[in-house]
Amino acid sequence: MNAIVKQAVTTFVMCACIANAQAQESTTSDLDSCINSEKISNTAKGAAIGAITGLMGSFLGGKKDDAGKAALIGAVAGGAIGYATAHYKAAGICMQKNPSWVPESNIQRKSNYKAVINEFKYKPAKGDFSVLRMLQMPQTVRQGETLKVTAKFVVLTPDGGEAKVKIIRKLFAIADNKEEEVPFYGKGEEERVVENGEHEDTFNLPIYKDVPLGSKFRVEYMLSLKDAKFVSESATVEVK
């Protein structure tokens, strides 16, 4: 094994060790244990891909003297997006295997029905009506903290009764100028039957301790009333 390959392999092992040592606490001990195991593999893969890409690019470009440097740069680049996505990919795998570990969504109807009717000047003649308000979440979050996100939507129908809505929640990790969708930490998609009025959907997203500073996460929330076209809102938070 030459020095370049040894250097790259050492980088992969270091990435795995760091991911294991700085594991983020999860909802239950079983989920936490599962995430820790899955995260090591995902983090190492991300770093490995980056290192191999940098190494091959250097050799193909005829710059063998820079091969070692390219491998390390590639490993760091691959590892950054790997660190930003590893926890959520691991959680997605674990929750897929164990559906009972998926956190329940928390959607509450607000007691402002008359105010909403007046706000939008709604009348039954308008037919089915829905509005998704801007997502409420901080612009920055610290490593190891929990990000609280609040989505608010209004549903109004001519009969004033209940109506079916479809909700899609998405999470994207952003690092190294790359954006990658990762499994949502909870119910990514669901259908609900809700009453007329305004509803508030609050959910928490863990920002694990070893996510790189400067990484960003984008939350996208999509809503469809009675199978109509989805409307969506998104917001981004930076880890500082």
C-alpha positions in Angstrom: 0.0 0.0 0.0 1.6 3.3 -1.1 1.7 6.5 1.1 -1.2 8.1 -0.8 -3.6 5.2 -0.2 -2.5 5.0 3.4 -3.2 8.7 3.9 -6.7 8.4 2.4 -7.6 5.3 4.5 -6.4 7.0 7.6 -8.7 9.9 6.8 -11.7 7.6 6.4 -11.0 5.9 9.8 -10.7 9.3 11.5 -14.1 10.4 10.1 -15.7 7.3 11.4 -14.2 7.7 14.9 -15.3 11.3 15.1 -18.8 10.5 14.1 -19.0 7.7 16.7 -17.5 9.8 19.5 -19.9 12.8 19.0 -23.2 10.9 18.6 -26.4 13.0 18.9 -28.9 12.0 21.5 -32.2 10.8 20.0 -35.7 10.4 21.1 -35.2 6.9 22.6 -32.1 4.9 23.6 -32.9 2.3 20.9 -33.2 4.8 18.2 -30.0 6.5 19.5 -28.1 3.3 19.4 -29.4 2.5 15.9 -28.5 5.9 14.5 -25.0 5.7 16.0 -24.3 2.4 14.2 -25.7 3.6 10.9 -24.1 7.0 11.0 -20.5 5.6 11.2 -21.0 3.8 7.9 -22.6 6.8 6.1 -20.0 9.3 7.3 -17.1 7.1 6.2 -18.7 6.5 2.8 -19.1 10.3 2.2 -15.5 10.9 3.1 -14.3 7.9 1.0 -16.2 9.1 -2.1 -14.6 12.6 -1.7 -11.1 11.2 -1.3 -11.3 8.8 -4.2 -12.8 11.5 -6.5 -10.0 13.9 -5.6 -7.3 11.2 -6.0 -8.6 10.0 -9.4 -9.0 13.6 -10.7 -5.4 14.3 -9.9 -4.1 11.2 -11.6 -6.2 11.6 -14.7 -5.0 15.2 -14.9 -1.4 14.1 -14.9 -0.6 15.8 -11.6 0.8 12.9 -9.6 2.7 15.1 -7.3 -0.5 16.7 -6.1 -2.3 13.3 -5.7 -1.9 13.1 -2.0 -3.1 16.6 -1.4 -6.0 16.1 -3.7 -7.0 13.0 -1.9 -7.1 14.8 1.5 -9.0 17.8 0.0 -11.5 15.4 -1.5 -11.9 13.6 1.8 -12.6 16.8 3.6 -15.0 17.9 1.0 -16.8 14.6 0.9 -16.8 14.5 4.6 -18.4 17.9 5.1 -21.5 17.0 3.2 -21.2 13.6 4.8 -21.3 15.0 8.3 -24.2 17.3 7.4 -26.3 14.4 6.1 -25.1 11.3 8.1 -27.3 11.7 11.1 -30.5 12.1 9.1 -29.7 9.3 6.6 -29.1 7.0 9.6 -32.3 8.1 11.3 -34.2 7.5 8.1 -32.9 4.0 7.9 -33.7 3.3 11.5 -37.2 4.7 11.4 -37.9 2.8 8.2 -37.0 -0.4 9.9 -38.9 0.5 13.1 -42.0 2.7 12.2 -42.9 3.0 15.9 -39.8 5.2 16.4 -41.2 7.9 14.0 -42.1 11.0 16.0 -45.7 11.9 15.8 -46.6 15.1 14.1 -48.2 17.8 16.2 -51.0 19.7 14.4 -53.3 21.8 16.4 -56.3 23.9 15.3 -56.2 27.5 16.5 -59.2 29.2 18.1 -59.3 32.1 15.7 -61.8 30.8 13.1 -63.8 34.1 12.9 -60.7 36.1 12.6 -59.5 34.0 9.7 -62.8 34.3 7.9 -62.5 38.1 8.2 -58.8 38.2 7.3 -59.5 36.5 3.9 -63.0 37.8 3.5 -64.0 34.3 2.8 -67.5 33.3 1.6 -68.7 29.9 0.5 -69.0 31.2 -3.1 -65.2 31.2 -3.2 -65.1 27.4 -3.0 -62.2 25.5 -1.4 -59.6 27.8 -0.1 -56.2 27.2 1.5 -53.2 29.3 2.4 -49.8 28.3 3.7 -48.1 30.9 5.8 -44.4 31.6 6.0 -42.5 29.0 8.0 -41.4 30.2 11.5 -37.9 29.1 12.5 -34.7 30.9 13.6 -32.0 31.9 11.1 -29.2 30.3 13.1 -28.8 27.3 15.4 -26.0 25.9 17.4 -24.5 22.4 17.3 -26.3 20.0 19.5 -29.5 22.2 19.7 -33.0 21.3 18.6 -34.4 23.4 15.8 -38.1 24.3 16.4 -40.1 24.8 13.2 -43.7 26.0 13.0 -45.9 25.8 9.9 -49.3 27.4 9.8 -52.0 26.8 7.2 -55.6 27.9 6.7 -58.2 25.6 5.3 -61.7 26.9 4.4 -64.5 25.1 2.5 -68.0 26.0 1.5 -69.7 23.5 3.9 -67.6 24.7 6.8 -66.9 21.1 7.8 -63.9 18.8 7.6 -61.6 18.4 4.6 -58.7 16.2 3.6 -55.2 17.7 3.3 -51.9 16.2 2.2 -48.8 17.4 3.9 -45.2 16.8 2.7 -42.2 17.8 4.9 -38.8 17.8 3.4 -35.3 18.4 4.8 -32.2 19.4 2.8 -28.6 19.6 4.0 -26.3 22.2 2.5 -22.5 22.0 2.7 -19.6 22.6 0.3 -22.0 24.5 -1.9 -24.0 21.3 -2.4 -27.6 20.7 -1.4 -28.8 17.2 -0.7 -32.2 16.0 0.4 -32.1 13.8 3.5 -34.9 11.8 5.3 -37.1 14.1 7.3 -36.8 13.5 11.0 -40.4 12.4 11.5 -43.4 11.9 9.2 -42.3 13.1 5.8 -45.7 12.6 4.2 -49.2 12.2 5.7 -52.8 12.8 5.0 -55.1 14.4 7.6 -58.7 15.3 7.9 -58.9 18.7 9.4 -61.6 21.2 10.4 -62.1 24.6 8.8 -59.8 27.2 10.3 -56.1 27.8 10.9 -53.9 25.0 12.0 -50.4 25.0 13.5 -47.9 22.2 12.8 -44.9 22.3 15.2 -42.0 19.9 14.8 -38.4 19.7 16.2 -35.3 18.8 14.2 -32.1 17.8 16.1 -28.9 19.5 15.0 -26.3 16.9 16.1 -23.1 18.0 17.7 -20.6 17.1 15.0 -22.4 18.8 12.1 -19.8 21.2 10.6 -20.1 24.9 11.5 -21.4 26.9 8.5 -23.6 24.0 7.3 -27.1 25.0 6.5 -30.4 23.1 6.5 -33.4 24.0 4.4 -36.9 22.9 5.5 -39.6 22.7 2.9 -43.3 22.4 3.8 -45.9 21.5 1.2 -49.7 21.5 1.5 -52.5 20.2 -0.8 -56.3 20.6 -0.1 -58.5 17.9 -1.6 -55.8 16.8 -4.0 -55.4 20.3 -5.5 -51.9 21.6 -6.6 -49.4 21.7 -3.7 -48.4 25.1 -2.3 -45.1 25.3 -0.5 -42.9 27.4 1.8 -39.3 26.9 2.8 -36.8 28.4 5.2 -33.1 28.0 5.8 -31.1 27.8 9.1 -27.3 28.1 9.4 -25.3 26.2 12.0 -23.1 28.7 14.0 
